[in-house]
């Protein structure tokens, strides 16, 4: 079923309209396809009597690979085109049979009286290639047209193959004759190459069409083309040369049927090369060369070994019988020349070709018997290393024979350097060779030379390390002559294993020596020595340096797991106290890497009891964290590992530490989402865990949720992560900064990210450090982050870097105290006299040192001065209606212009703008200072000074606050979100009330006071000298100051 459409002139009232348009189309044809095809494919129409003009053109796009077009002038004079979208598989199936495709032509293309009609898909019975007889007839007809001139036919074919446009002039107008000519040329090509040859049966100089065969008017033909004149049979213009065309014409001179046979044989070859992207000329040239080589080999004629090797290695169209012929030619030739490099392609053909395999085996075995051991050894080592090379015991046996024979020959010739080279090659030979089966024989025949040559001894030592069993290796190492040729450090370690005579740090020395052999040999040497040392209980070798290498070996190469397990099991049977830290930890890591979870749990509990008893619990948890954080097991094994140690008895905090630490190695892994949620919830619910878990592990939860873009998870741990980051110092700051940069996928993630940073700033108790941290975050993360963090810093500065509930306690203490003083002076007509005050102060229970007395005096004086300054600043900016200003600030509608305004914004927002006004009921107490103790007096003034001093440090009275009401509100909302739910309501409401009370009392006290009361004014001096009775609270505070000073 083919997509198609008609394009041309609409016919109305028996006449065509002027413009060309889409007349009708099948469902899969859209405007884009129509415009593309019409612009690319346009041929001049002919009258309908000759079926019009016809063309096959490449579309050169996935949607439009090929286009068949028929152009006609209809019965009513309308120009109409029928475009058919042809798929490559349809054209390939036709194999150049244009007669089958001609069924798509219509004698009369339909007329349309309206545009944009709908069409059904065009049905085409699957075309088949022309028969051999039909193809022969087509070739003979072509010969007739060209007057049997073979050079002319060769030139025409060469033009097609080489991509030179072929122009046909003087042809009869009959469409069938023109198609016959094209089919004759196509028959000279392999069927697989015919579908891509394009043509047009009619064109003019003005026609814009990309076709290889172009029937042309009598006008001057285009430049750089090959021109065939039908009427004269002559060729002019370009005359390209082409090997394939020459080959085909040489066959045609013999027999037309031979051409068809050869083309059929070349079809799959040329098709493969075309599919590889080769040009038509290159594909056909290769195909013809292949046929020549096939024929030469079949007739035992000489051929190029390079060409045979290349074809055997690359050409998938080579049938089995020819593959064997090619392969055996290369094997025989290479053995005869004693150079097997050209036979390399044979190696990958041996599997599944029993006959070929047996022939090659026989020839190589015979060559081995004839003394060519070096050639067979070298060839088989390479062939067996090829993953697609030969396999099976026959090949292993032949390789073993060749290896031993080659070594014997070299030993007889005393070729020490060559023996060393062979041993080095055997170190890295593929496991398919099973070289360990003959290593004992190799050791036996080479050992005498190892006594006199250090290089041979060293390489024999390494061969034994890798392939010998423990007992044969021990026998080898116990030979004095052999051992005398080895590295002295290796010998010293072996002596310790054998005798137990200890020397300084044998483990570190052996590891260093093994490392000198290279990263591939280091773990194998150490594993072999560890096996024997463990058996002999030589614990000095089985310390941290050795265990660290064994852990790395297990993680990188599971093949050695069972051997390492035996070593670890032997070590675990000794007293753990014999191991120097962190060696015991490495034992746990190796168990984890091995997947021995039950034994891991047992050893964890054993180490807890033997190594971490008493007050070393925190050290134990840190060690467990290191085990699970630094041992990189596959992510899918993490849940099984944790379940395994849980089932083995590891519970509570150690299990949580193991869980969160295991997550560190797989941050962002989807498979661990459930585990991360579980651990995060436990830490949030049980905050004491934060002090027990490595801070970087907790920060990894933030990293995981960020990588997974899990906003809900971020919310869960937003207030926990800063605590961990704070413990991690500078590294913690950088870690949360880096993670924050990725917390930007939606508004919620950005909100949580800012909350994490705010909380971290609040955790600082050093104002200067907090300020620097805000600056660092601002520099790294930009103004969007810097500005709210600056407000966080200011509010924390105001809170004295205490928590909100601690600050609430301080401000409540100050408010209760000041309110008591306000009640004492609530009735101006009934205020305490000087003697009453002196007696009251003198009678207060308690005592103070001179330093405490000075500190309290400083707090008293600062409290008085601060209230006057804060009151003055407020009145300067509140305007004529202070109460209206206060109400606006409480509702967050007015930006703060004084320090007291900042308090009001906070005190108002906490209760949604509600107003608390302080009420003062005059005290009736006979002795107004009787309730106070000296200590309470100190504490109360200290609380007042703390609240007011920090307010003024954050928001100095000499300038307006550098923040807005909304910025403060956002900060308070952030502070609220970090509080425990059950303490929020009462505490925050009380704090709001106390803040508003404090502001009211400061304004009340300041309004009554002299502005210079706490300077050396005359009034101040009179009060200090007990010559002026205090009339209100601030004068009382000055009086108390004078009393203690």
VENJO-V589043 format. One record per pair of residues at least 12 apart in sequence whose ideal C-beta (glycine too) atoms are under 7 Angstrom apart, sorted by the first residue. I is the first residue (numbers start at 0). J is the second residue. D is the distance in Angstrom with one decimal. If there is no record, write none. Layout:
i;j;d
I;J;D
I;J;D
This chain:
i;j;d
0;120;4.1
0;121;6.9
0;122;6.0
1;83;5.5
1;84;6.2
1;85;6.8
1;120;6.4
1;121;4.3
1;123;5.9
2;25;4.9
2;27;4.4
2;28;5.4
2;84;4.4
2;120;6.6
3;25;5.7
3;81;6.7
3;82;6.2
3;83;4.4
3;84;6.6
3;118;6.7
3;121;4.7
4;21;6.4
4;23;6.3
4;24;3.8
4;25;6.7
4;28;4.8
4;33;6.3
4;82;5.5
4;118;7.0
5;22;4.2
5;23;4.7
5;79;6.2
5;80;6.9
5;81;5.7
5;111;6.8
6;19;6.6
6;21;5.8
6;22;6.2
6;33;6.9
6;37;5.8
6;80;4.7
6;82;6.4
7;19;5.8
7;22;5.9
7;77;6.1
7;78;5.1
7;79;3.6
7;80;5.6
8;77;4.3
8;78;5.5
8;79;6.9
9;22;6.8
9;111;5.8
9;112;6.3
9;113;6.6
9;114;5.9
10;75;5.2
10;77;5.2
10;110;4.5
10;111;6.7
10;112;5.7
11;112;5.8
13;75;5.8
14;75;6.8
15;75;6.4
15;76;5.6
15;77;3.7
20;114;5.0
21;33;5.4
21;114;6.1
21;115;6.1
22;111;4.3
22;114;5.7
22;116;6.4
23;111;6.2
23;116;3.7
23;117;6.8
23;118;4.9
24;118;5.9
25;118;4.5
25;119;6.6
25;120;5.2
32;62;6.1
32;63;6.2
35;63;6.3
36;58;6.9
36;63;6.0
36;66;5.7
36;82;5.4
39;58;6.9
40;54;6.9
40;56;4.9
40;66;5.0
40;68;5.2
40;82;7.0
40;208;6.5
41;206;6.6
41;207;6.0
41;208;6.6
42;54;5.2
42;68;6.4
42;70;5.0
42;199;5.4
42;201;6.2
42;202;6.0
42;206;5.7
42;208;5.8
43;70;6.8
43;201;6.2
43;202;6.8
43;203;5.1
43;206;6.0
44;70;3.9
44;71;5.2
44;72;4.9
44;78;5.4
45;71;6.7
45;72;6.8
45;201;5.9
46;72;5.2
47;71;5.1
47;72;6.7
47;73;6.4
47;74;6.6
47;106;6.8
47;107;5.4
49;172;6.1
49;174;5.3
50;104;5.1
50;106;6.3
50;174;5.3
51;69;5.3
51;70;5.2
51;71;3.2
52;70;4.5
52;199;7.0
52;200;5.6
52;201;3.7
53;69;5.4
53;104;6.4
53;174;6.6
53;200;4.8
54;68;5.1
54;198;6.5
54;199;3.7
54;200;6.8
54;208;6.5
54;210;6.2
55;67;5.6
55;197;5.2
55;198;5.7
56;68;7.0
56;197;5.3
56;208;6.2
56;209;6.1
56;210;5.9
57;197;5.8
57;209;6.6
63;84;5.7
64;86;6.3
64;87;5.4
65;85;4.1
65;87;6.8
65;90;6.2
66;82;5.9
66;84;6.5
66;85;6.6
67;83;4.2
67;85;5.1
67;100;6.9
67;103;6.3
68;80;5.9
68;81;6.9
68;82;5.2
69;81;4.5
69;104;5.6
69;105;7.0
69;108;6.8
71;108;4.8
73;108;6.0
73;110;5.6
74;107;6.7
75;110;6.0
77;110;6.2
79;108;4.7
81;105;7.0
81;108;5.6
83;103;6.1
83;121;6.3
87;194;6.5
89;123;7.0
90;194;3.8
91;194;4.7
92;125;5.9
92;126;5.8
93;126;3.9
93;128;6.7
93;194;7.0
94;128;3.1
94;190;4.0
94;193;5.9
95;182;6.6
95;185;3.7
95;186;7.0
95;190;6.6
95;193;3.2
96;126;5.8
96;127;6.8
96;128;5.4
96;129;4.5
97;178;5.1
97;181;6.3
97;182;5.4
99;126;3.4
99;127;6.7
100;126;6.3
101;178;6.6
103;123;6.5
128;190;5.7
131;259;5.4
134;186;4.4
134;259;5.3
135;255;4.9
135;256;5.8
135;259;6.4
137;179;6.8
137;182;4.5
137;183;4.5
137;186;4.6
138;183;5.7
138;186;5.0
138;187;6.7
138;255;4.7
138;258;6.5
139;255;6.2
140;179;5.5
140;183;5.5
141;180;6.6
141;183;2.8
141;184;6.5
144;180;5.9
144;229;6.8
145;232;5.7
146;232;4.3
148;232;6.4
149;248;5.4
149;251;6.8
149;252;6.2
151;232;6.6
151;234;5.2
152;248;6.3
153;244;5.1
153;245;6.5
153;248;4.4
154;225;6.4
154;234;4.9
154;238;5.2
155;184;6.1
155;227;6.0
156;184;6.4
156;187;5.2
156;244;4.3
156;247;6.6
157;239;4.6
157;240;6.4
157;241;3.8
157;244;4.1
158;225;4.0
158;237;6.9
158;239;5.8
159;184;6.3
159;196;6.1
159;211;5.9
160;241;4.9
160;243;5.7
160;244;5.7
160;279;5.7
160;280;4.8
160;283;5.6
161;239;4.3
161;241;5.5
161;280;5.1
162;279;6.9
162;280;6.9
163;224;6.5
163;225;5.3
163;237;5.2
163;239;5.3
164;211;6.2
164;213;6.2
164;221;6.9
164;224;4.5
165;211;6.3
165;212;4.9
165;213;6.8
165;225;5.2
165;227;6.8
166;213;5.6
166;215;4.9
166;220;4.5
166;221;6.9
166;224;4.8
166;225;6.9
166;226;4.6
167;212;6.9
167;213;7.0
167;214;4.7
167;215;6.4
167;227;5.4
167;229;6.3
168;215;5.3
168;217;6.3
168;220;6.7
168;226;6.3
168;228;5.4
168;229;6.9
169;228;4.9
169;229;4.3
169;230;3.9
170;214;5.5
170;229;4.3
174;200;5.9
177;200;4.7
177;214;5.7
181;198;5.4
181;212;5.8
187;247;5.4
187;258;6.4
188;262;6.6
189;262;4.6
189;265;4.3
189;266;4.3
189;269;4.5
189;286;6.5
190;262;6.9
190;263;7.0
190;266;4.7
191;266;4.5
191;267;6.8
191;269;5.3
191;270;3.2
191;273;6.8
192;269;5.0
192;273;6.5
192;279;6.0
192;282;6.7
192;283;6.4
195;279;6.9
196;211;5.6
196;212;6.9
197;210;4.6
197;211;5.1
198;210;5.3
198;211;6.6
198;212;3.9
199;213;5.5
199;214;6.6
200;214;5.2
201;214;5.6
202;214;6.5
202;215;5.7
203;216;5.3
204;218;4.9
223;237;6.1
224;236;5.4
224;237;6.2
225;237;4.8
225;238;6.7
241;280;6.2
242;284;4.9
242;287;6.4
243;283;3.7
243;284;5.2
243;287;4.8
246;287;4.3
261;290;6.4
264;290;6.2
265;286;3.9
265;287;6.8
265;290;6.2
267;316;4.6
268;285;7.0
268;286;4.1
268;289;5.4
268;316;5.0
269;282;4.7
269;283;5.6
269;286;4.3
271;315;6.5
271;316;5.2
272;285;5.4
272;286;7.0
289;310;6.4
289;314;6.9
292;306;6.0
292;307;6.8
292;310;6.6
293;321;6.1
296;324;5.4
296;325;6.8
296;328;6.1
304;329;6.8
304;332;5.7
304;341;5.1
307;325;5.5
307;328;5.9
307;329;5.9
308;329;6.0
308;341;4.6
308;344;5.6
310;325;6.5
311;325;4.5
311;326;6.2
311;329;6.7
311;344;4.3
312;344;3.7
322;348;5.9
323;352;6.7
323;354;6.5
323;355;4.8
326;345;4.5
326;348;5.6
326;355;5.7
327;358;6.0
329;341;5.6
329;342;4.5
329;345;5.8
330;342;5.2
330;345;5.9
330;359;5.5
330;362;5.7
331;362;6.8
334;362;6.1
334;366;5.2
337;371;6.8
337;374;5.7
339;374;6.3
339;378;4.3
345;359;6.5
346;382;4.1
346;385;5.3
346;388;4.3
346;389;6.3
347;385;6.6
347;387;4.4
347;388;6.3
349;389;4.3
350;389;6.8
350;390;6.5
360;393;6.0
360;397;6.7
363;375;5.4
363;397;6.5
364;397;6.3
367;400;6.3
367;401;5.8
367;404;6.5
372;401;5.4
372;404;3.8
372;405;4.2
372;408;5.8
373;405;5.4
375;401;4.3
376;401;4.1
376;402;5.7
376;405;4.4
379;397;6.4
379;398;4.4
379;401;5.8
380;424;6.3
380;428;6.2
383;398;6.0
383;429;5.6
383;431;5.2
383;432;5.1
384;429;4.6
390;431;6.5
395;432;6.3
395;433;5.4
398;432;5.3
399;436;6.9
399;437;5.0
402;437;6.7
403;437;6.3
403;440;6.3
405;421;6.7
406;418;6.7
406;421;6.0
406;441;6.6
406;444;6.2
406;445;6.7
407;444;6.5
409;421;6.9
410;444;6.4
410;448;6.7
415;448;6.6
415;452;5.4
415;455;6.4
418;445;6.6
418;448;6.6
418;455;5.9
419;454;4.8
419;455;5.7
419;458;5.8
422;455;6.9
422;458;3.9
422;459;6.4
422;462;6.0
423;458;5.8
425;462;6.2
426;461;5.8
426;462;6.4
426;465;6.7
434;466;6.5
435;466;4.0
438;462;5.9
438;466;4.2
438;467;6.0
439;471;6.1
441;462;6.8
442;459;6.3
442;463;6.6
442;475;6.4
445;459;5.8
446;481;6.7
449;481;5.5
449;484;6.3
450;480;4.3
450;481;6.4
450;484;7.0
453;484;4.6
456;481;6.0
456;484;3.6
456;485;6.0
457;485;6.6
460;485;5.9
461;520;6.2
463;475;5.2
464;523;5.4
464;524;5.4
464;527;4.8
465;523;5.6
469;530;6.0
469;531;6.5
472;527;6.5
473;531;6.6
476;493;5.5
486;512;6.1
488;508;5.7
488;509;6.8
488;512;4.0
489;512;6.2
492;505;5.8
492;509;4.6
492;528;6.2
492;540;6.8
495;537;6.2
495;539;7.0
495;540;6.9
496;528;7.0
496;531;5.6
496;532;5.4
496;535;5.7
496;537;5.3
499;537;6.6
501;539;5.6
505;539;5.0
505;540;5.3
506;539;6.5
506;540;5.2
506;542;4.1
506;544;4.7
506;545;4.9
507;544;4.9
509;525;6.9
509;528;6.4
509;540;6.4
510;525;6.5
510;544;4.1
510;545;6.4
510;548;6.3
513;525;5.2
521;548;6.3
522;548;5.3
522;551;6.6
522;552;3.9
525;545;5.7
525;548;4.9
525;549;6.9
526;549;6.5
526;552;6.4
526;559;6.2
526;562;6.1
526;563;6.7
528;540;6.5
529;541;6.3
529;545;5.7
529;549;6.4
529;566;4.8
530;562;6.5
530;565;7.0
530;566;5.8
533;566;4.7
533;569;3.7
533;570;5.9
534;569;6.6
536;573;6.3
538;573;6.2
538;577;4.8
541;570;5.3
542;578;6.7
542;579;5.5
542;582;5.1
543;579;6.5
543;581;5.9
543;582;4.6
543;585;6.3
546;582;5.5
546;585;3.7
546;586;6.7
546;589;6.8
547;585;6.0
549;563;5.3
549;566;6.7
549;589;6.2
550;585;5.7
550;588;5.2
550;589;5.1
550;592;6.1
553;589;6.0
553;592;4.5
553;593;6.0
554;592;5.3
554;631;6.2
560;593;5.7
563;589;6.4
564;593;5.7
567;586;5.9
567;589;5.3
567;590;6.7
570;586;6.4
571;586;6.3
571;602;6.3
575;606;6.4
575;609;5.0
575;610;5.9
583;606;5.5
583;610;6.1
584;622;5.4
584;625;6.4
584;626;6.0
586;602;6.4
587;599;6.2
587;602;5.9
587;603;6.3
587;626;4.9
588;626;5.3
588;630;4.6
590;602;6.2
591;626;6.3
591;630;4.8
591;632;6.3
591;640;6.4
592;630;5.6
592;632;6.3
594;636;6.7
596;639;6.8
596;640;5.4
596;643;2.5
596;644;5.8
596;647;6.8
597;643;6.0
597;647;5.1
599;643;6.9
599;644;5.9
600;643;6.6
600;644;4.2
600;647;2.4
600;648;5.6
600;649;5.1
601;647;6.1
603;623;6.9
603;644;6.6
603;649;5.6
604;648;5.8
604;649;6.8
607;619;5.6
617;691;6.8
620;652;6.5
620;653;6.5
620;656;5.0
620;691;5.3
621;693;6.6
623;653;5.4
623;656;5.1
623;657;5.6
624;656;5.1
624;660;4.3
624;693;4.6
624;696;6.1
627;657;4.7
627;660;3.8
627;661;4.3
628;660;4.0
628;663;4.4
628;664;6.4
628;696;6.5
631;664;5.3
634;665;4.4
634;668;4.6
634;670;5.2
634;671;6.6
635;670;6.2
637;661;5.0
637;665;6.5
637;671;6.3
638;674;6.5
640;661;6.8
641;657;6.3
641;658;5.5
641;661;6.6
644;657;6.4
652;688;6.7
652;691;5.7
655;678;6.4
655;681;5.8
655;688;6.2
656;691;6.8
656;692;5.6
658;674;6.3
658;678;5.1
659;678;4.9
659;692;5.9
659;696;4.5
659;697;6.9
660;693;6.9
660;696;5.2
662;674;6.6
662;675;5.9
662;678;6.9
662;699;5.8
662;703;6.4
663;696;5.6
663;699;4.5
666;699;5.3
666;702;4.8
666;703;4.8
666;706;6.2
667;703;5.8
667;706;3.2
667;707;6.2
672;707;6.6
675;700;6.1
675;703;5.2
675;712;7.0
676;712;6.6
679;700;5.3
679;712;6.5
679;715;5.3
679;716;5.1
680;715;6.9
682;697;6.7
682;719;5.7
683;715;6.0
683;716;6.7
683;719;5.9
689;719;6.5
689;722;5.2
689;723;6.3
694;723;3.8
694;724;6.6
694;726;4.2
694;727;4.0
694;731;6.1
695;727;6.0
697;719;6.5
697;720;6.1
697;723;3.5
698;720;5.9
698;723;5.4
698;724;5.9
698;727;6.9
698;731;6.8
698;734;5.1
698;735;6.6
700;716;5.4
700;720;7.0
701;716;6.2
701;720;4.6
701;735;6.9
701;738;5.5
702;738;5.1
705;738;5.3
705;741;5.0
705;742;5.3
708;744;4.9
710;745;6.6
710;747;4.2
710;748;5.2
710;751;6.6
713;748;6.2
713;751;4.0
714;751;5.7
717;751;5.1
717;754;4.7
717;755;5.4
717;758;7.0
718;758;5.6
718;977;4.8
720;735;6.7
720;755;5.7
721;755;5.9
721;758;4.0
721;759;3.9
721;762;5.7
722;762;6.8
724;759;5.7
725;759;6.6
725;762;4.6
732;772;6.4
732;775;6.6
735;755;6.1
735;759;6.6
736;776;6.6
736;779;5.1
736;780;6.9
739;752;4.8
739;755;6.9
739;756;6.6
739;780;6.3
740;780;7.0
753;784;6.6
753;787;6.1
754;973;5.8
754;976;6.9
756;776;5.7
756;784;6.6
756;788;6.0
757;788;6.6
757;791;4.7
757;973;5.2
758;977;6.1
760;772;6.0
760;773;6.1
760;788;5.9
760;791;4.9
760;792;6.0
760;795;6.5
761;791;6.7
761;795;5.4
763;800;6.5
764;800;5.0
766;796;6.0
766;800;6.6
769;792;5.7
769;795;6.5
770;792;6.2
773;788;4.7
773;789;5.9
773;792;5.0
776;788;5.7
787;966;6.8
787;969;6.5
790;962;5.2
790;966;4.6
790;967;6.6
790;970;5.0
791;970;5.7
793;953;4.9
793;962;6.2
794;970;5.1
796;949;6.4
796;952;5.7
796;953;3.9
797;901;7.0
797;949;5.4
797;950;5.4
797;953;4.0
797;954;6.9
798;949;6.8
799;945;6.0
799;949;4.2
803;974;5.5
803;978;6.8
804;986;5.8
807;986;5.8
807;989;6.7
807;990;4.3
809;942;5.0
809;945;5.4
809;946;5.8
810;946;5.2
810;990;6.9
810;993;5.0
810;994;6.6
810;997;6.4
811;989;6.9
811;993;5.1
812;938;6.8
812;939;6.2
812;942;3.9
813;942;4.4
813;943;4.4
813;946;5.1
813;997;6.6
814;993;4.5
814;996;5.0
814;997;5.3
816;939;3.7
816;942;6.9
816;943;6.6
817;943;6.8
817;1000;5.0
818;917;6.9
818;996;6.9
818;1000;6.8
820;1032;4.7
820;1035;6.3
821;919;4.7
821;1000;5.9
821;1032;5.9
822;919;5.9
822;920;6.1
822;921;6.2
822;922;4.2
823;922;5.0
823;927;4.5
824;1031;5.1
824;1032;5.3
824;1035;6.5
825;919;4.8
825;920;6.4
825;921;3.2
825;922;6.4
826;921;3.8
827;1030;6.8
829;921;6.8
830;1029;6.9
830;1030;6.3
831;927;5.3
832;1028;6.0
833;1025;5.3
833;1028;5.2
836;1038;6.2
839;926;6.2
839;927;6.7
839;928;3.1
839;929;6.8
840;928;6.5
840;1039;6.8
840;1042;5.5
843;928;6.9
843;931;5.8
843;932;6.0
843;933;4.5
843;936;6.4
844;932;5.0
844;933;6.4
845;932;5.2
845;933;3.1
845;934;5.1
846;933;6.7
847;933;6.1
851;937;6.7
852;1043;5.5
855;937;5.0
855;940;5.8
855;1043;6.2
856;1040;5.9
856;1043;4.5
856;1044;5.2
858;940;4.4
858;941;5.4
858;944;3.9
859;940;5.2
859;1036;6.0
859;1039;5.7
859;1040;4.4
860;1013;5.9
860;1040;5.1
861;944;5.0
861;948;6.3
862;940;6.0
862;943;4.3
862;944;5.2
862;947;6.1
862;1036;6.4
863;1012;6.7
863;1013;4.7
863;1033;5.6
863;1036;4.5
863;1037;6.1
863;1040;7.0
864;1013;4.3
865;947;3.9
865;948;7.0
865;951;6.1
866;947;7.0
866;1001;4.8
866;1004;5.5
866;1005;5.6
866;1033;6.7
867;1005;5.4
867;1008;6.0
867;1010;6.2
867;1012;6.7
867;1013;6.7
868;956;4.6
869;898;5.5
869;899;5.4
869;956;6.3
869;1001;5.7
870;1001;5.6
870;1002;5.5
870;1005;2.6
870;1006;6.9
871;1005;6.8
872;897;4.3
872;898;6.4
872;956;4.5
873;897;4.5
873;899;4.6
873;900;7.0
873;1002;6.5
876;896;3.8
876;897;5.4
885;903;6.1
886;914;6.8
888;900;5.1
888;903;4.4
888;904;5.7
888;907;6.6
889;903;5.5
889;907;3.0
889;912;5.3
889;914;6.2
890;907;6.1
890;912;4.1
891;904;6.2
891;907;6.6
891;908;5.9
891;964;4.5
891;965;6.8
891;968;5.4
893;964;6.7
894;963;4.9
894;964;5.0
895;960;4.8
895;964;6.4
896;959;4.8
898;950;5.1
898;951;6.2
898;954;4.2
898;956;6.2
898;960;6.8
899;998;5.0
899;1001;6.6
900;960;7.0
901;954;5.4
901;960;5.3
901;967;6.6
902;950;7.0
902;994;5.0
902;997;6.8
902;998;5.5
903;998;5.8
904;964;5.1
904;967;4.8
904;968;6.9
905;967;6.4
905;971;5.7
905;994;6.1
906;991;4.7
906;994;3.3
906;995;4.6
908;968;5.0
908;971;5.4
909;971;6.8
909;987;4.8
909;990;6.3
909;991;3.8
910;988;6.1
910;991;4.4
915;991;7.0
915;992;4.5
915;995;4.4
915;996;6.5
916;999;6.2
917;996;4.4
917;999;4.2
917;1000;5.8
975;987;6.8
1004;1031;6.9
1004;1032;4.8
1004;1033;5.0
1007;1031;4.3
1007;1033;6.9
1008;1031;6.8
1008;1033;4.0
1008;1034;7.0
1012;1033;5.8
1012;1034;6.8
1012;1037;5.5
1013;1037;6.4
1019;1037;6.1
1022;1034;6.1
1022;1037;5.0
1022;1038;5.3
1022;1041;5.9
1023;1041;3.3
